[in-house]
């Protein structure tokens, strides 16, 4: 293996493992399905907001 590949690639390898370290520390890989479902549900889900979004995003022909 050429030393140039190691010199150029080492910062990317270090950044990858550093990112994995922080994601693990912040709990991104914990498999608590109940906790994830609670975080993903919006608090104030109303029908009015849904209709407003539909009016914005759906073009009228």
Buried (B, 14 or more C-beta within 10 A) or exposed (E): EEEEEEEEEEEEEEEEEEEEEEEEEEEEEEEEEEEEEEEEEEEEEEEEEEEEEEEEEEEEE
